[in-house]
Amino acid sequence: MTSNPTSQAPASESAWSMLFGAWLLSCVAVLGAMFLSEVMKVPPCSLCWYQRIFMFPLAILLPLGLFPLDRRIVRYTLPLALIGWLIAAFHVLLIHGVIPESLKPCTQGVPCTEIQIQWFGFVTIPLLSLLSFTIIAALLFAAHLRIKK
């Protein structure tokens, strides 16, 4: 007798892969943030600190939902990714002048509108953060859809 594979196993495997990808990206973002601040001595602004507050727990929580696969992990991590995305989007818009600087989110220390590092003429640290949160949130949402099936 051969057993028929269920459609649940491939859905769980692809959801696991998506969660693993989100975890890897969060680890890269955390290591990148630590490298920039501790090795390159680039001081983070207030908005950068808030983005870190929402990225660092993702690197800790996501592996807890992987071994074994916990279907509820998306419920705990997607809000972190979405709030981090909102802060990163605000930061990018602030840098590009869409949001007026008069809101003054960074009143002490490094100004939030100061571009400390820029690659290829347009890639900034807040843009990298926004891309990271976007991809992580998309992976978490896709994993959630796979897990529901």
N, C-alpha and C positions, 0 to 999 in steps of 0.2 A: 504494500500500500504506500502510495506517495501522498504526502500532505500538500495541500495547495497553499502557497504563500498568500498571506493576507495583504491587503493594501495598506494596513496599519504599519507594518514594518518599514516599507520604503518612506512613508510619510514621517515616521519617527526618526529614521536615519537622516533624511534631508533637514528636518528641524534641528537635529543635533548638530549637523554640519553648519547650519546657519548660526546657531548659538555659539559654536566654536569659533567661527569667523568673526563674530561680534566680539568675543572675548579676546582673540588675537589682536584685533584692531584697537581695542581699549588698552591692551598692554603696550602696544606700539605708541599710542598717544601718551600714556603715563610715562613710559621710558623717555620719549621725546621731550616731554615737559620737564622731567627731572634733568635730562642732559642739558637743555637750554638754560635752566636756572642754576644748576650746580656746577656744570663743567664750563659752559660758555659764559656764565655769570650775567645772563640777561635777566634783569629784574622783572617779575610779573606785575602787571597792573591789577587793580581791584577786580575788574571784569574777568581777567585771566584766572584769578584765584577762585572766583565763583564757578567758572567752567571746570576747574580742577576739582572742586567740591563735588561736582556731578559726574566727572569722568572716573576719578580714582575708585569709588565704590563699585563701578561696573567691572573693573579688573578683579575685584575680590568676589563679587556676587555671582558673576556668570559661571565660573568654574564650579561653584557649589550646585548649580542647576544642571550641570553636565554629567556628573558622576554620582548617582544615576540620573538619567534625564528626568527633571522635575518640570512638569507641565505648567506649574505656576510661576516659574522664574521670569517669564515675560511680564507678568503682572507686577513684579517688583522692580524690574530693570527698565522697562519702557518709559515709565514716568521720569526716571533719572535722565535718560537719553533725550527726552522731549524738552525737559526744562533746561538742560544743558544746551540743546539746540537753540532754544529761544534766546538764551544769554549770548551765545556765539553769534546768532543772526543780528542781535542788537549791536554787538561789538563791531561786526563787519559794516553794518549800516552807519554806525557812528564814525568809523574811520573814513568811509567814503563820503561823509558830509550829508547823508540823507537825513540823519537824525541830528538836530542842532546840538552843538557842544554845550549850549547853555543848560542842558539837563544836568551836567556835571556829575556823572557817575563816579568819577575818580577825582576826589577833592584833595587827597593826600598821596604822596609818593609819585610813582610813574604815571604820566597822563595816559588815559585810555586811547587817545587819538594818535599817540606817537607810534610810528612804525619803526620798530627796532630792527627787524630782519625782513628782507624782501628778496624772494628768489624769482627769477625770470620776469621781473618787472611788475608782478601782480600777486604772487603767492606770499601771503603774510601768515603769521602765527594764528590770528583769529580765523582766517580763512581755512587753514588746516584743521582747526578745531571744529568749525562749522561742517566741513566735509566729513570729518570723523563721526560727529554726532549724527549726521544725515545717514551715512552708511550703516552705522550701528542701529539706529532706529528702524531703517528699512529692513535690515536683517532680522531684528526682533519681531517686527510686524509680520514678515513673511513666515518666520518660524511659528508664530502664533496661529497663522492661518493653516499651516501644515499640521500643527498639533491638534487643532479642532477637528480635522477630518477623521 
